[in-house]
């Protein structure tokens, strides 16, 4: 017979029905694609949740608002770079341009009444976990007035993005340049390049996108997609299947990898001209997909133009009138465009102090590690889109956002209806996940020698940006949350207090009380092999 602790007051039934959603608040950082998707899902699937999205910019759009350089476009087919709940058959190009994508997101926010959740020109500058209240105290700066105020929410959702904190390259004398200096992620509208000598620093995705000309869909095909949603769905699915079916390319010793490397090397040489000395310097010796591939149609051809000079010598410093090379030569220029990327540390842009005052920025100092790219140890009720070890080289981000949001909604719903104060991934689960990832990556091309943001901008080192598996593998993993990998704390000392007074919320609210007969097999949907 169990002993009763007489020092505790007797347990009392909480007078509410099971599944009653207690009132919660969620603060989302960022009104880009991820933030909008979270708002849509919260609006549709959750009840009794107060939501606010703080956006530092003056408009919705995230990375597509901030990046405005000429030629910016998505490296994923446009028909797969859209939400399943907001389909657009009218893309003007196969790889949509930045302005068209921005319009899509802003139109989507308006169409689905998501703007009401967004506070523009409001920047989150800090967050501290309050254990007593089971909530985050968030400092927010009004960018218009400079005022900083506090908000509080049980859940903090970081949808601020991972490639939006741009930085200048570490080149001596950069800011001594006497001409116009700009970064592609901070492009100044109205920048006039006509008749000027322009230097572009960088040969990654951004630099490659400056000159492409892409084939467009026909008007007839667009109309067919509008008239026949099933045909449009099959087309989108075919594109997605093509993306998902190529994971063998990533395996460094596969025949597919060897064939792709040989094929693309030959293609590059043909575009440059077989006798072009640039071919020896530009055709990479590393494998295909060691770095993320970009659709740079027209890029290689542009290097053969008479007004283009390709400089492959290392830079010594930037001087007043140009760029000095390590050879001692100086290249005189009028405009210097840095297409040199972003802060790759994965550190949040503002301090996030979790349990026991641990700062997530400090926690990521040595190496950013988390749980499935969605949460981090010591950070209760904190969820993030595309944290470390996410599917960042696995096709379109938007379907991934939808899967991540589904996972988040399920976690929040569980906490809301089952009496949980907080949850966070256990340190053991995080350690085991990282151990598995580190053991997996050496078999992939991602781990081989090439400078990549997959490895934090290094040539060699652990791959901590990517998911250790295919896109389909990731979807399977996210399909069913492993609640056992989390440490859960209840609001009541009795973990079954959520059972309440014996009634269901369906009975109290006069809802359908025999819904289980309508879809008797609904519970098996997550049983997928």
VMD Tcl script that draws the C-alpha trace (Angstrom):
set ca {
  {0.00 0.00 0.00}
  {1.43 3.38 -1.02}
  {2.20 5.85 1.71}
  {0.46 9.22 1.68}
  {2.60 12.30 2.22}
  {0.65 14.10 4.91}
  {2.72 17.27 4.48}
  {1.09 17.94 1.10}
  {-2.45 19.27 0.87}
  {-4.93 16.73 -0.47}
  {-5.19 16.49 -4.23}
  {-8.31 18.16 -5.61}
  {-9.99 17.64 -8.97}
  {-9.54 20.60 -11.31}
  {-12.99 21.58 -12.48}
  {-12.57 21.59 -16.23}
  {-13.22 19.06 -19.01}
  {-10.46 17.10 -20.69}
  {-8.94 18.74 -23.77}
  {-9.95 22.24 -22.71}
  {-7.35 24.59 -24.22}
  {-5.90 26.81 -21.53}
  {-5.13 30.36 -22.70}
  {-1.63 30.74 -24.12}
  {0.37 33.38 -25.93}
  {3.01 32.85 -28.61}
  {5.54 35.42 -29.78}
  {6.97 34.85 -33.25}
  {10.15 36.58 -34.39}
  {9.99 37.40 -38.10}
  {7.24 37.80 -40.70}
  {8.90 35.90 -43.51}
  {7.72 32.59 -44.96}
  {8.11 30.63 -41.72}
  {6.36 33.23 -39.58}
  {3.44 33.44 -42.00}
  {3.07 29.67 -42.06}
  {3.00 29.53 -38.27}
  {0.36 32.27 -38.18}
  {-1.81 30.44 -40.72}
  {-1.62 27.13 -38.81}
  {-2.25 28.76 -35.44}
  {-5.26 30.57 -36.85}
  {-6.67 27.37 -38.37}
  {-5.78 24.63 -35.90}
  {-5.28 26.10 -32.41}
  {-7.79 27.67 -30.05}
  {-7.35 30.15 -27.22}
  {-3.87 31.16 -28.40}
  {-2.95 34.83 -28.57}
  {-0.39 35.43 -31.32}
  {1.88 38.31 -32.26}
  {4.63 38.42 -34.89}
  {7.33 41.03 -34.38}
  {8.96 42.06 -37.67}
  {11.91 44.44 -37.66}
  {11.35 45.59 -41.24}
  {8.72 47.97 -42.57}
  {6.94 45.24 -44.56}
  {6.24 41.51 -44.62}
  {8.55 39.32 -46.68}
  {11.66 38.31 -44.75}
  {14.69 37.51 -46.89}
  {12.81 38.41 -50.09}
  {12.21 41.90 -48.74}
  {15.78 42.42 -47.57}
  {17.62 41.02 -50.59}
  {17.04 43.22 -53.65}
  {20.17 42.84 -55.73}
  {19.81 42.51 -59.53}
  {19.03 38.98 -60.63}
  {17.94 37.63 -57.26}
  {15.79 34.56 -57.66}
  {14.97 31.27 -55.99}
  {17.08 28.20 -56.74}
  {13.99 25.96 -56.49}
  {11.28 25.67 -59.20}
  {8.64 28.27 -58.37}
  {5.74 25.82 -58.41}
  {7.38 24.02 -55.49}
  {8.34 27.21 -53.68}
  {4.86 27.99 -52.40}
  {2.55 26.96 -49.60}
  {0.16 24.05 -50.14}
  {-2.57 26.27 -48.68}
  {-1.89 29.22 -50.99}
  {-1.21 27.90 -54.49}
  {-0.17 30.16 -57.34}
  {-0.33 28.82 -60.93}
  {0.76 32.18 -62.39}
  {4.52 32.20 -61.83}
  {6.11 34.03 -64.75}
  {9.39 32.07 -64.64}
  {10.47 28.56 -63.77}
  {12.88 30.00 -61.18}
  {10.93 32.97 -59.85}
  {12.59 36.32 -59.24}
  {12.84 37.95 -55.84}
  {10.22 40.66 -56.51}
  {7.69 38.08 -57.70}
  {8.27 35.89 -54.64}
  {7.96 38.90 -52.34}
  {4.62 39.78 -53.94}
  {3.46 36.19 -53.45}
  {4.15 36.31 -49.71}
  {2.59 39.73 -49.24}
  {-0.49 38.73 -51.26}
  {-0.73 35.50 -49.24}
  {-0.64 37.41 -45.95}
  {-3.42 39.68 -47.13}
  {-5.55 36.91 -48.66}
  {-5.50 34.80 -45.49}
  {-5.88 37.71 -43.06}
  {-2.47 37.18 -41.46}
  {-1.41 40.83 -41.43}
  {-3.42 41.40 -38.24}
  {-0.85 39.40 -36.26}
  {2.18 41.36 -37.51}
  {3.76 44.34 -35.76}
  {6.01 45.96 -38.37}
  {9.16 47.88 -37.43}
  {9.26 46.07 -34.10}
  {12.55 44.35 -33.36}
  {13.05 41.70 -30.70}
  {16.23 42.62 -28.81}
  {16.22 40.10 -25.98}
  {14.34 37.25 -24.31}
  {14.56 35.79 -20.79}
  {12.84 32.64 -19.54}
  {10.82 33.07 -16.34}
  {10.55 29.68 -14.65}
  {7.95 30.78 -12.10}
  {5.50 31.97 -14.74}
  {6.48 29.39 -17.36}
  {6.85 32.15 -19.92}
  {9.34 34.20 -21.90}
  {9.82 37.87 -21.08}
  {10.66 39.47 -24.42}
  {12.17 42.90 -24.98}
  {10.89 44.57 -28.14}
  {12.14 47.79 -29.68}
  {9.79 50.04 -31.63}
  {12.02 51.01 -34.56}
  {9.96 54.13 -35.23}
  {10.26 55.63 -31.74}
  {13.23 53.78 -30.24}
  {11.07 52.75 -27.27}
  {11.80 49.33 -25.75}
  {8.91 47.53 -24.06}
  {8.31 44.07 -22.62}
  {5.93 41.39 -23.81}
  {5.34 37.98 -22.30}
  {4.39 34.65 -23.84}
  {4.51 30.98 -22.94}
  {6.08 30.15 -26.31}
  {8.86 31.85 -28.25}
  {9.00 30.90 -31.93}
  {12.15 31.97 -33.75}
  {11.27 32.40 -37.43}
  {13.96 34.99 -38.10}
  {15.83 32.90 -40.67}
  {19.35 31.56 -40.90}
  {20.75 33.45 -43.92}
  {19.61 36.98 -43.22}
  {22.29 38.32 -40.88}
  {24.67 39.54 -43.57}
  {28.23 40.58 -42.87}
  {31.06 42.39 -44.60}
  {33.98 40.26 -45.75}
  {37.03 40.32 -43.52}
  {39.32 42.20 -45.93}
  {41.81 44.83 -44.73}
  {40.92 48.37 -45.78}
  {37.40 47.49 -46.94}
  {35.83 50.63 -45.51}
  {38.60 52.87 -46.80}
  {37.30 52.39 -50.35}
  {36.57 55.78 -51.89}
  {33.86 54.65 -54.32}
  {30.46 53.11 -53.71}
  {30.50 50.09 -51.40}
  {27.48 47.81 -51.07}
  {26.50 44.30 -50.02}
  {24.01 42.26 -52.02}
  {21.94 41.72 -48.86}
  {21.79 45.48 -48.24}
  {21.25 46.61 -51.82}
  {20.49 50.29 -52.22}
  {17.66 50.96 -54.62}
  {18.67 53.37 -57.33}
  {22.31 52.28 -57.36}
  {23.44 53.27 -60.86}
  {26.10 51.00 -62.39}
  {25.89 52.30 -65.95}
  {29.26 53.30 -67.36}
  {31.10 52.32 -64.18}
  {33.79 49.79 -63.42}
  {32.21 47.35 -60.97}
  {33.89 44.63 -58.91}
  {31.86 41.72 -57.56}
  {33.49 39.89 -54.66}
  {32.21 36.34 -54.38}
  {31.45 33.36 -56.57}
  {28.66 31.74 -54.55}
  {24.91 31.65 -55.07}
  {24.44 35.41 -54.90}
  {27.19 36.22 -57.36}
  {26.00 33.58 -59.79}
  {22.48 35.02 -59.91}
  {23.37 38.37 -61.44}
  {22.77 37.57 -65.10}
  {20.41 34.62 -65.71}
  {17.66 34.48 -68.32}
  {15.13 31.77 -67.54}
  {12.53 30.10 -69.75}
  {8.97 30.99 -68.73}
  {5.79 28.92 -68.59}
  {3.38 29.46 -71.48}
  {0.10 31.30 -70.93}
  {-1.70 28.17 -72.08}
  {-0.01 26.06 -69.41}
  {-0.84 28.58 -66.68}
  {-4.48 28.55 -67.71}
  {-4.54 24.75 -67.68}
  {-3.18 24.81 -64.13}
  {-5.97 27.20 -63.10}
  {-8.69 25.17 -64.79}
  {-7.46 21.78 -63.66}
  {-6.21 21.77 -60.03}
  {-5.55 18.03 -60.25}
  {-3.19 18.55 -63.19}
  {-1.44 21.34 -61.30}
  {-1.04 19.06 -58.28}
  {0.42 16.26 -60.43}
  {2.88 18.71 -62.00}
  {4.02 19.98 -58.60}
  {4.28 16.43 -57.32}
  {6.40 15.40 -60.31}
  {8.81 18.26 -59.59}
  {8.95 17.27 -55.92}
  {9.58 13.63 -56.79}
  {12.47 14.67 -59.01}
  {14.00 16.61 -56.12}
  {13.47 13.77 -53.65}
  {14.80 11.03 -55.93}
  {18.40 12.25 -56.15}
  {19.83 11.60 -52.70}
  {22.28 9.04 -54.06}
  {24.11 12.02 -55.57}
  {25.05 13.06 -52.04}
  {26.83 9.79 -51.26}
  {30.45 10.56 -52.05}
  {31.38 7.11 -53.38}
  {28.26 6.55 -55.47}
  {28.22 6.08 -59.24}
  {25.67 8.89 -59.46}
  {28.11 11.31 -57.82}
  {30.97 10.34 -60.14}
  {28.76 10.64 -63.22}
  {27.34 13.99 -62.16}
  {30.78 15.43 -61.48}
  {32.07 14.37 -64.90}
  {28.93 15.58 -66.68}
  {28.88 19.01 -65.03}
  {32.61 19.52 -65.54}
  {32.14 18.88 -69.26}
  {29.12 21.20 -69.33}
  {31.09 24.02 -67.70}
  {33.95 23.59 -70.16}
  {31.53 23.75 -73.09}
  {29.97 26.95 -71.77}
  {33.32 28.59 -71.13}
  {34.92 27.28 -74.31}
  {37.15 24.22 -74.23}
  {40.32 26.20 -74.85}
  {39.44 28.88 -72.31}
  {42.12 29.02 -69.59}
  {39.37 29.91 -67.11}
  {38.10 26.35 -67.31}
  {41.12 25.09 -65.40}
  {40.44 27.57 -62.59}
  {36.65 27.59 -62.45}
  {35.73 23.92 -62.81}
  {35.82 22.76 -59.18}
  {37.79 19.75 -58.04}
  {35.29 18.99 -55.27}
  {32.18 16.89 -55.81}
  {28.74 17.99 -56.94}
  {26.66 19.31 -54.02}
  {29.61 19.71 -51.67}
  {28.30 23.26 -51.84}
  {24.69 24.08 -52.61}
  {24.22 24.23 -56.38}
  {22.70 27.36 -57.95}
  {20.91 27.73 -61.30}
  {23.30 30.21 -62.88}
  {22.15 30.14 -66.49}
  {24.10 32.79 -68.36}
  {26.73 33.14 -65.64}
  {29.54 31.23 -67.34}
  {28.77 32.83 -70.69}
  {29.03 36.26 -69.07}
  {32.63 35.53 -68.15}
  {33.50 35.49 -71.84}
  {32.07 38.96 -72.46}
  {34.56 41.66 -73.44}
  {33.59 43.91 -70.55}
  {34.11 41.19 -67.91}
  {37.46 40.45 -66.28}
  {37.70 37.43 -64.02}
  {40.24 37.86 -61.22}
  {41.17 34.69 -59.37}
  {44.22 36.00 -57.52}
  {43.80 36.40 -53.75}
  {42.93 39.86 -52.42}
  {45.49 41.60 -50.25}
  {43.43 44.65 -49.30}
  {40.89 47.18 -50.46}
  {42.41 50.58 -51.15}
  {40.89 53.97 -51.87}
  {40.65 53.50 -55.62}
  {40.18 49.75 -55.93}
  {41.28 46.27 -54.90}
  {44.93 45.40 -54.34}
  {45.83 41.79 -55.11}
  {48.51 39.70 -53.45}
  {50.42 39.90 -56.73}
  {50.89 43.60 -56.00}
  {48.57 44.72 -58.82}
  {45.67 47.06 -58.08}
  {42.37 46.73 -59.94}
  {40.85 50.24 -60.19}
  {37.06 50.31 -59.68}
  {34.18 52.70 -59.06}
  {31.77 50.35 -57.27}
  {32.53 47.40 -54.99}
  {29.72 44.85 -54.54}
  {30.25 42.27 -51.80}
  {28.43 39.02 -52.59}
  {30.20 37.37 -49.70}
  {27.44 35.91 -47.61}
  {26.13 35.90 -44.09}
  {26.97 35.21 -40.47}
  {27.07 31.41 -40.36}
  {27.39 30.93 -36.60}
  {23.70 30.06 -36.08}
  {23.74 32.35 -33.07}
  {20.48 34.26 -32.61}
  {20.76 37.98 -33.31}
  {19.59 38.83 -29.81}
  {20.39 37.27 -26.41}
  {18.07 34.40 -25.46}
  {18.52 33.50 -21.79}
  {16.94 30.16 -21.03}
  {16.91 27.97 -17.95}
  {19.40 29.06 -15.26}
  {20.25 32.15 -17.30}
  {22.09 30.20 -20.02}
  {22.47 32.34 -23.15}
  {21.82 30.48 -26.39}
  {24.37 32.74 -28.08}
  {27.06 31.46 -25.69}
  {25.78 27.89 -25.97}
  {26.43 28.06 -29.72}
  {29.92 29.56 -29.30}
  {31.93 26.39 -29.81}
  {29.48 24.60 -32.08}
  {25.73 25.08 -32.63}
  {23.89 21.92 -31.65}
  {20.19 21.33 -31.17}
  {17.46 18.76 -31.46}
  {16.30 17.93 -35.01}
  {16.86 21.56 -36.03}
  {13.74 22.61 -34.10}
  {14.70 23.10 -30.44}
  {17.69 23.47 -28.15}
  {18.67 22.23 -24.68}
  {18.15 24.63 -21.76}
  {15.56 26.57 -23.78}
  {12.06 25.69 -22.50}
  {9.11 26.34 -24.82}
  {11.50 27.63 -27.49}
  {11.02 26.43 -31.05}
  {12.96 27.47 -34.13}
  {12.72 27.08 -37.88}
  {15.86 25.71 -39.52}
  {18.16 25.47 -36.55}
  {21.35 23.37 -36.78}
  {20.95 20.06 -38.65}
  {17.98 21.07 -40.79}
  {17.03 20.07 -44.37}
  {18.78 23.07 -45.90}
  {20.14 21.28 -48.97}
  {17.10 19.10 -49.43}
  {14.84 20.99 -51.82}
  {12.23 23.66 -51.28}
  {12.09 25.30 -47.86}
  {8.34 25.93 -47.89}
  {7.13 22.30 -47.67}
  {9.73 21.88 -44.93}
  {8.30 24.88 -43.07}
  {4.87 23.26 -43.26}
  {6.16 20.02 -41.72}
  {8.02 21.94 -39.01}
  {4.91 23.98 -38.24}
  {2.81 20.82 -37.94}
  {5.35 19.50 -35.41}
  {5.26 22.78 -33.47}
  {1.46 22.89 -33.40}
  {1.32 19.35 -32.03}
  {3.82 20.19 -29.29}
  {1.97 23.36 -28.30}
  {-1.41 21.59 -28.39}
  {-0.10 18.84 -26.10}
  {1.24 21.38 -23.61}
  {-1.95 23.43 -23.80}
  {-4.43 20.58 -23.27}
  {-2.46 18.19 -21.01}
  {-1.41 20.59 -18.28}
  {2.25 21.13 -19.16}
  {4.15 24.13 -17.88}
  {7.10 23.63 -20.25}
  {9.12 21.23 -22.34}
  {12.67 21.14 -23.67}
  {14.81 18.49 -25.38}
  {16.83 16.40 -22.97}
  {20.60 16.77 -23.10}
  {20.92 13.03 -23.72}
  {18.61 13.17 -26.74}
  {20.56 16.09 -28.21}
  {23.88 14.35 -27.58}
  {22.68 11.11 -29.19}
  {21.27 12.94 -32.22}
  {24.50 14.87 -32.81}
  {26.54 11.67 -32.37}
  {24.44 9.96 -35.03}
  {24.71 12.92 -37.42}
  {28.49 13.10 -37.03}
  {28.79 9.38 -37.74}
  {26.62 9.67 -40.85}
  {28.10 12.68 -42.65}
  {31.53 11.18 -43.56}
  {29.77 9.00 -46.14}
  {28.43 12.11 -47.90}
  {29.91 14.63 -50.32}
  {28.97 17.35 -47.82}
  {31.85 16.28 -45.55}
  {34.54 16.50 -48.24}
  {36.95 19.40 -48.64}
  {35.29 22.55 -49.96}
  {34.43 25.85 -48.34}
  {30.74 25.71 -47.52}
  {28.23 27.19 -45.12}
  {27.22 23.57 -44.45}
  {30.40 23.50 -42.34}
  {30.16 27.05 -41.02}
  {32.11 28.56 -43.91}
  {35.10 26.25 -43.38}
  {36.76 23.91 -45.88}
  {36.87 21.05 -43.42}
  {35.10 20.26 -40.18}
  {31.83 18.87 -38.89}
  {28.72 19.32 -41.01}
  {26.28 20.91 -38.59}
  {23.95 22.77 -40.93}
  {22.25 19.79 -42.57}
  {19.95 16.93 -41.74}
  {21.74 13.54 -41.75}
  {19.65 11.91 -44.43}
  {17.44 12.49 -47.44}
  {14.43 14.79 -47.70}
  {12.06 11.82 -47.50}
  {14.03 10.53 -44.51}
  {13.53 13.91 -42.78}
  {9.77 13.94 -43.49}
  {9.45 10.48 -41.92}
  {11.41 11.65 -38.88}
  {9.20 14.71 -38.41}
  {5.96 12.80 -38.96}
  {5.63 11.70 -35.33}
  {7.19 13.74 -32.48}
  {9.24 11.66 -30.07}
  {7.78 13.16 -26.91}
  {10.05 10.91 -24.86}
  {13.07 12.92 -26.05}
  {11.77 15.93 -24.12}
  {11.77 16.82 -20.46}
  {8.22 17.80 -19.51}
  {7.16 19.81 -16.47}
  {3.51 19.93 -15.41}
  {1.59 22.87 -13.97}
  {0.06 20.58 -11.32}
  {1.93 18.13 -9.07}
  {-0.39 15.38 -10.32}
  {0.39 14.62 -13.96}
  {-3.18 13.43 -14.53}
  {-4.83 16.62 -13.33}
  {-5.57 17.43 -16.96}
  {-8.21 14.70 -16.93}
  {-10.32 17.20 -15.03}
  {-13.92 16.62 -14.00}
  {-14.63 13.55 -16.10}
  {-16.25 15.33 -19.01}
  {-14.88 16.06 -22.47}
  {-14.82 19.53 -23.96}
  {-16.92 18.06 -26.79}
  {-19.73 17.39 -24.32}
  {-19.49 20.76 -22.62}
  {-19.51 22.68 -25.91}
  {-22.26 20.56 -27.52}
  {-19.96 19.32 -30.26}
  {-20.25 16.00 -32.07}
  {-19.73 13.40 -29.34}
  {-19.61 10.42 -31.72}
  {-17.00 11.75 -34.13}
  {-14.91 8.60 -33.69}
  {-17.42 6.65 -35.79}
  {-16.95 8.94 -38.79}
  {-13.29 8.08 -39.36}
  {-12.54 4.95 -37.34}
  {-9.13 4.54 -39.01}
  {-7.96 8.13 -38.51}
  {-5.65 7.09 -35.70}
  {-3.59 4.93 -38.05}
  {-2.57 7.79 -40.34}
  {0.77 8.26 -38.63}
  {1.63 4.57 -39.07}
  {3.77 4.96 -42.18}
  {6.51 2.65 -43.47}
}
mol new
graphics top color blue
foreach p $ca { graphics top sphere $p radius 0.5 }
foreach p [lrange $ca 0 end-1] q [lrange $ca 1 end] { graphics top cylinder $p $q radius 0.2 }
display resetview
